[in-house]
Amino acid sequence: MPAAPLWRSRTTRSLLLQGGFALALLAAIVAATLTARANLSAQGMTSGFDFLWTSTGWEMNFTLLPAAPTDPYWWFLLLGLLNTLLMGLIGLGGASVIGLIVGLMRSGRNPAARFLATLYIELFRNLPLILQLFFWYALANALPNPRAALDLGPALLSSRGIYLPGLAVPYGAAIVIAAILLLGLALAIRVLAARRFARMEPVPRRVLALSLVLLAILASAAIALATHPPGTGWLSLPQPRGLRIDGGIRVQPEFACLAIAIMTYGGAYVGEIVRGGFKAVGRGQLEAARALGLSPWQVFSRVRLPLAFRAMLPILINQYVWLIKATTLGIAVGFSDFFMVIASSITHSGQTLELIGILMGGFLVVNFSLAAVLNRLNRAIALKGHNTGGAA
């Protein structure tokens, strides 16, 4: 019997169709690129990334590292990305803490606590984030000037920002100390959650994690001792000086308002996720824990919370990725995040396509990295064949 023609094979037809579609898509991309280059050349605009090494000629109002108008574009883009990461770290951390508290209140038996938590969620979840951002920014602008700043103990509150006590060390040393402390904390969390340490006994694993944190603290203390100016105090306290405030750490209104808006808005969604995670824990598992003689705190910390966290983590990943993208709203109040630096760079350089590509690539890297880390944590703590649902 003669063999059937190749064109009658479903596999062959599928491969040919997919290959033709890929070639057509590639041809469309190449044609669009050539057309865009021709149009740019006709308008006297050059394409490419050589502009990244030219000076910007403008200033950023908030940077973690030193910046000047003579710095190149690539340095400003890096600083904007660092600002976005810092805002994301503070926003996600604050939203997680608020959401955990609100979720516990919603899951409790106290009617007053449940009512307050429900009121908070319905209020902040149903108002647009940009509206909340404008509210906090208007409230910040309504604060008194530095001469009449509100005294909050060691901190001062004025229309120019929040002034907090800080270590009396150089700015660069403070950045290094903060990075070391965050690295130590991240390594400790990895030790507690990674599979490679799963066979280690719980007590040695906790000792190793605590040792990493203590090592980071000791290294930070050594840097502080080496860079601290002799003959001065260890704390730099904010002090009013006429029309300004000297000393301490200044948190700009734009930064503070965006952080508060993300934390309060994200906390409402995280609170509902936390409540759903607690409801996913089966009643039989809790009754079994009580039957073993565990105290109420042990039932919560060793049974209910771990199982609820496993149930809520997949949904939290999506929420965290969304909150990272919400940092782009900082441009509405003038916060120099990655998106605002890209927009300012487009205005000054005219390299629209290149900068939009950098913007998309930057957010893809950040969000994919965050999702990859959290997904790995999800796989590390997952119980194979275990079902956390079935709450009666």
N, C-alpha and C positions, 0 to 999 in steps of 0.2 A: 504494500500500500504506500503510495507516494506521500512524502511529508507535506504537511499543511504549509501554505505560504506564511512568511513572517508577518505580513500585514494583517493576517487573521488572528495573530496571537494578542490576547488582551494585554499581556505584560509589555510586548513590543510597542503596541499602540500607546500605552500609558507612558512609556519612556520617551517616545517621540513627541507626544503632546507636552510633557513636562519640559523636555529639552527645547522645543520650539517656543514655549512661554518664557523660559529663562533667557533665550537669545533675544526675543522681542523686548523683554524688559531691559536687558543690557543695552540694546540698540537705542531704546528710548532715553536711557540715562546718558549715554554718550552724546546723543543728539542734543539733549537739553543742555549738557555741559558745554558743548561747542557753540551752541546758540547764545548761551549766557556770556561766554568769553568774547564772542564777536560783538555782542551788544555793548559790553563793558569797554572793549577797545574802541568802538565807535564813539563812545562818550568820553574818551580820554581817561578811563579808569583802569588801573592795573589790578590783576588778580594775583593771588598767591599769599604766602604767609611771611614775606619779608618785613611787613610793617610791625611784626611782633617785637622787633629789635630796635624800633625807633622810640623816641621819648614821647610820652603822652601829652605833656603840657597842661595837665589839670590835676586837681588834688582829690583825694578820697577823705570823706569826713570821719571814717572809722576804719582803723586797720589794727591787726594784731602785731604786725611787724612794721618797721620804719618804711616810710614811702615819701617820695618827693616828686614834683612835676617832671623832673628830668629822668625818672625811671622809665624803662621800656614797658610796652604794653603787656608782655608776657608776665612781668612781675605784678602788675595791677590785676591781671586775670587770676593769678595765683592767690593774691590777697583776697580778692572777691570770693573765690572758692573756699578759702579758709574761713571767711566770715559766714558763708552759708553753712559750712560744717559746724561751726560754733553755735550758730542759731539753731540748727537742727538738733545738736546735742542737748542744749538747754531746753528747747521746746519739747523734745521727746521725753527727756527726763522729768520735766515738770508735769507734762500731760499724763505720764505714767503714775506719778505720785498722786495727783489729783484724781485720776480715774480709779486708782485702787481704793482711795478713801471713799469716793462717791459710790463705787460698786459695793463695798462692804456695807455702807449705810443702806443702800437699796436692797441688799440681801439680808439685812438684819431683821429683828423682830420688833424693834422700837418704831411705833407709828410716826413719831415726830421726825426721827432720822430718815425714815423712808420718804416722808413728805418733802423734807428739805432737799434730799438727793434728787427726787423726781422733779422738783421745781428747778433745781440747778440744770439738770439735763435738758428739760424742755425749753428753758430760757436760752442757754448758750448753744444748743444744737440747732435751734430753729432760726437763729439770727445769722445772716451771712458773715463770714469771717472778715471781709473787708469793712463791713459796717462796724463790727466790734473793734477793729484796728483804728478806725477813725474816731470812735468814741474814746478809746484810751489815749489817743494822741491829742484830742481836744482837751481831755482832762489834764494831761501833762502840761499843755500850754497855758492852762488856767492856774497853775501853781504860782506862788509868789516868786519874786526875783531873788537872786542870791543874797541880797542884803537882808531880806526878811524870810530866809529859808526856814522851812519847818524843821525843828530839832527833834530827831527820833533817837535820842541817846547818842551812840557813837556815829550815827549816820545823819546826813542832812538831805532834805528833799526840796528841790526848787525847779523852776521852769527850765533850767539848763541841764537837768538830769538828777540822778541819784548819786550821792557821794558816800562811799563806804570806806571803812578802815581797811588799810592794806599793809603788807609787809614793807618795811623800809629797806628794800633791795632794788637794784637797777631793774629797769623794765625787762631787759633781755633775760636776766636771771629769773625773774618771776615767770616768764613764758616757759623757760626750761623746767622750772620746778613743777609747774602745772602739767607739762607734758609727761614728766617722769611719774607723777602721781597717777595720772590717767593710765599710763602704760602698766604700772604695777597693779592697778585695779582690774584692768582688762586681762592680764595674765592670771590673776587670782580667779576671776570668773571662768576663764578657760580651763583651769585646773579642776574646778568644781563641776564643770559641765561636759568636758571632752571625754570621748569614749576611751582614749588611751589610758586614762587614769581610773577607769571603771573598776578594775580589779584591785585597786588599792583600797585598803581599809578606810572607812569614813574618817576616823580620827587622824591618821597620818595625812590624808588628803587635805583635811581642813588645816592641819599644821603647816603643810606646804603652801597653801594659799595665803595663810596669815603671814608666813615668812616672806613671801613676795611683797605683800603690802608693807610690812615693816622695813624691808630692804629699800623700797621706794621712798618711804618716809625718812630713813636715815640718809639716803643719797640727797634728798631735797634739803634736809637740815644741814648737810655738809656744804652744799652750794650756797645756802643762805648765810652760813657762817663765813664763807670765803668772800662773799660779795657785799656783806653788810658794812656800811660806812662806820668806822670806829667813832665812839663818843656820841652816838645818837641812839634814840630808842628803837625798839624793834617794830613798833607799830607807827604807821603814818596816818594820823587822824585828820579828817577834813576840818578846816578852820576858815570862817568867813573873813575876807580881807577886802572890805569896801564893796566894789561891784563884782567881785569874783570870790571863788572859794579855792583855797590852796590845800594841798595835801590829800591823802586818801586816793581812792579809785573812783573815777567818774564813769558812771553808766549813762550814756547818752539817751535822751528821751526816745529817739527813733528805735534804738536797740531794745530798750526796756518795754516800749509799747508793743512792738512786734512779738517779743518773747511772751509777754502776758497774754496777748491775743491768741497765740498758738497754743499756749498751755491751757487756757480756760476753754477754748473751743475744742481742742483735741481731748482734753480731760473728760468732756461730756460724752464723746464717742467711746473713749476707753472705759469709762464707767459702765456703759451698757455692755461692752464686751466682757468686762469683769463679772458683771451680774450674770450674763449668760454662761460664763465658764463655771461659776459656782452652782448654777442650776443644773449643769451637765453632770455633776457628780451624783452618782446613784445613792439613794437613801440607804440601801442595803450595805454599802461600803462604810458609811458613817456608823450604822448600827453595829457592824462587825468591829469597828475600831473601839466603840464604847464598850462592847462586850469583852474586849481584851483588857479592860481596866484603864484605858488611856484617859487622861484628864481632858477637859474641854479644850485647853490650849494645845495639847498634844494632838488631839483629833484635828484641830484646825491647821496647825503648822506641819504635821507629818502626813496627813491624809487628804484633807479637803483642799488646802492651798496647792500642793503639788499636782493633784489630779485636775484641779480647775485650771492651773497654768498650762498644763498640756493641752487642754481643750481650747483655751483662748489664744494660744500663741499663733496658730495659722492666720487667724483673723487680725491679730495685732500686727502681723507683718505688713499686710495691705494698708492698715491705718498708718503705720509709721512711714511707709513709702509716700503715702499721700501727704502727710505732714511735712516731709522734706520738700516736696514740690510746693507746698503752701508758703515756704519762706520767700518765694519770688514776689509776694505781695509787699515786701519791704520797700519796693520802689515807690509805692503810693505815699510813703511818709519820708522818703529820702534816705533809707538805710542802704549802705553800700554793700549789697550782697552780690553774688555772682551775676544775677540777671541785670542788676542796675549797672554794674561795670561793663557788661557786654553792650547794653544800650548806649552808655556814654561813649564807649569805644567806637560803636557804629557811627555816632554823630560826628566824632572828631576825625575818624580815619576813612569812613566811607566803605570799609571792607565788610559789606553786609553779609554776603554768603559765607565767607570764611568764619566770621564771628558767630553767626547763627549755627554753623556746624560745630564750632567749639562749644557753644552753649548746650547743644543737644548731646554732644559727646560727654561733656562734664556731668550732666545730670544722669545720663545712662550709666556712667561708671559709678557714681555715688549710689544710685538706687539699686543697681545690680549688686554692688558690694554689700550694701545693707541687707538686701534680701538674701544673699548667699550666706552671710554670717548667721542671720536669724533662722534660715532654713536648716543650716547645719546644727544649730542649737536645738531646733525642733526634732531633728532626727536623733540627736544624742540623748534626749530625754524621753523619746517615745517608748512606750511599752508595747512590745510586739504582741499582737493578738489580744490586746487589752481594750476594753470598751468602757469609756468614761460616761457614756450616756445611760439612759434608762431611768432618769429620776422619776420616782413615783409621785 
